[in-house]
């Protein structure tokens, strides 16, 4: 009886620990937050609008100038490059913009795990890149369907349109990685556009084979036309991987100010 009473007293005296629920936001929540952050800034909205309209505007100009083409694979590949170059800037601003405008400290106070932040930004820009390029390619398809000459072949149009979507996503991810690596939006944008639009042309004048192996824009054009598909995938994959790894490593070592 005494032992039983002591047990009851001890059980009654033992405090019941309340269940503590984790307040850490889930990754899908962070991804949605990053999408909203990108589209709530004026520059983000304007770049997103430009990316969605660049393709159909370019196709309209192509038809207005009367430049002939045998099939639609080339124009769709051009849509991927045009849209991708704009999404490149959107990706840079999603990461480097926070360091440039000194809002990174607020972000990392809310979510201290830098890896989760970069993963959320990467996923958000992949979704935005794919979504905006789908809009651009879809509108371009309508423009070409309505204005293209009846003799123009539509063979390979689906692959070319999907290539454009993949290119938009890839360029956006390159922007995310380079922006995270440099933490300086003007420097990242200047360096990327000089490299893709300038340096690649210099390399092409020196050695065409080397240029084909490293030029991301040319990789999109070739893949859209069904040429050198494996090599083109390796080129774009190399750009995306190198940019994201550099962004991951350098952003984790950077002090937050």
N, C-alpha and C positions, 0 to 999 in steps of 0.2 A: 504494500500500500504506500509505504514511504517512497519507494523507488518510483512508483507510478505517479505520485504527486509531484516529485521533483522533476520528472520528465515533462509533465504538463506545465509546470511553472517555467521551465527552460524554453519550451515551445512557445509559450505565450510571450516570453520576454524577447524572443528572437525577432528582430525587425524584418519586415517584408520589404525587399528592395523593389522599388517601382521599375517597370519595364521602360527602358530608355530607347526611344525611337530615333534612328539616325536622321539628321536634318540635311545630310549631304544630297544635293540635287543629283538626279539620275542623268546619265549621258544623253538620252533623248531630250530631256528638259534643257540641258545645256546647249544642245544642237539647235533647238527651237529658239533659245535666247540669242544665240549667235546670228541666226538668220534674221531675227527682228532687229538686232543691233546694226547689222549691215544695211538693212533697208530703211532704217529710221533716219540715217544721215542724208543730207542733201546730195553729197557726192555719190553715196551708195545708190540712191534712187536713180540719179541721172545715168550712172554707169549701167545699172540694170536695164533701164529703158533703152539706152543706146545699144546694148548688147542684143536685146530682143528685136530691135528694128534695123540693125545694121545689115543683116542678111537680105530681107526683102527690099530695102532701099538699094542695096548693091545690085540685086537682080533686076530691079526696075531700071536702073541706069544702064545695065548691060543690054537690056532690050531696047532702050531708047537710043543707044549709040549704034545699034544694028550690027554689032560684032557677031560674026557667025561662030557657031560651035556645033559639033556633030552629035554630042550627047550631053546629058545633064550632070554627069558625074563630076566634071571639072567645076561647073558653077557651084554645086553643093559642097565640094571640097573647099572652094574659096569662101563660102559661107562659114565653114568651120574655122578657117583662119581668121577671118574678120571678127567673128564673134569671140573667138578665143583670145585675141589680142586685147579686147576690151575687158574680158573676164580676168585676164592677167592682172590688170590694174585693180579690179575688185578684190581679188585674192590678196594682193599686197596690202591694200588698205585695211583688210580685216585683221591683219596681224601687226604690221608695222605702224598702222594708224594709231593704235593704242599707245605705243611707245613715243611716237612723234607728238601726240597731243597730251602725253603724260596721264593717261587714264589707266595704264596697266596696273598701277598700284591698287586701284579700286577693284579691278578684276581679280587679282591674286589674293586680295583680302577676302573676297567672297568665296573664291575657289583656290585654295593654296596649292593644289596639285597642278603643277604646270603641264604635266603630261596630259591630264584630262582636259585642260583648257585647249591645248593645241589639237588634241584629238577631236574635240567638239568643233573647233574652227575648221578643221580639215573636212569633217563630215558635212558641216553646214555649207561650205563652199562647193563641195562635190555635188550636193543636192541643188544648190543655186545654179551652178555651172550647167548641170544637165538640164534643169528645168528651163532656164533662159535660152539655151541652145535649141531645145525642142520647140519652143515658141518661134525662134528665129528661123529654124529649118522648116517648120510647118508653114509659116507665112511665105517663105521663099518658094516652097513647093506650089502654093496657090498662085503666086506671081508667075512662075514659070509655066504652070499648067494653063494659065489664061493668056499669056503673051508669047510663049515660045512657038517657033515655027513647027508646023505639023510634021516636017521631015526629021526633026530632032529625035534621037533615040532616047528612050527612058530605061534602057537596060542598065542594070546596076544602080538605079536611083536609090533603092532602099539601103544598100550598103553605103553609098555615098552620104546619105542623110544620117545614118547611124554613125558614120565616121565623124561627121560634123559635131554630133552630140558628144561623142567621146573626146574630141579635140577640145570642145568647150570645157568639159570637166577637167581634162589634163592641164590646160593652161591656167585654169583657176587654182588648181593645186600647186602648180609651180609658183604662182604668185604668193600663195599662203606660205610656202617654205622659204622663199627668198625674203619675203617681208619679215618673217620670224627670225631669220638669220641676221638680217641687217639692222632691224629695229629702226629703220629710217625710211619712210615712204618715198621721199624724193630721190634718194640714192638708189633704192631698189628699183623704182620705175625707170629711172634714167639708165641704170646698168642693164636692165632686162631688154628695154627697147633698143638700146645701142647694140647689144649682143645679137638679138634676133633679126633686127632690120638692117643693121650696119655691118657688124663683124662677120655675119654669115655670108654676106655678099662679097666681102673681101676674100674670105676663105674660098668661096666658089670660083672667083677669078683666078685664084692660085692653084687650087686642086679641086675639081668637081666631085671626085669620089669621096674625099674627106668631108666636103660640104654636105653631100647627101647623107653621110653617116651621122652628122651632128646637128643638122638644121631641123628644128621641130616643125616649122611651117612647111618646109618641103616634104617632111614625113607625112603630114596630113594630106597634102596634095597627092602624093604618090599612093597612099593607102586608099584615098577616096576613089582614085581611078583604077584600083586593083593592081597596082604595080608594087613590087618589092614589099609585100605586106609584112613579112616577118621582120625585115630590117627596119621598116617604119615603126612597128610596134616597139622594137628595142630602143629606137631613138627616143620616142616619146616617153617610154617607161623609164629610160635612163634620166631624162630631165626631171620627171616627177620624183623619182626615188632620190636623186642627188639633192634636189631642193628641199624635200621634206626631212631627210636625214640631217642636212646642214641646219635647217631651222630647229629641229628637235635638240640637237647637241648644243648649239650656240645659245638658244633661248633659255635652256636649263641652267647654264652657267652665268647668265647675265644678272647682275644685281638689279632689284626693282627700286626705282627712284620715284 
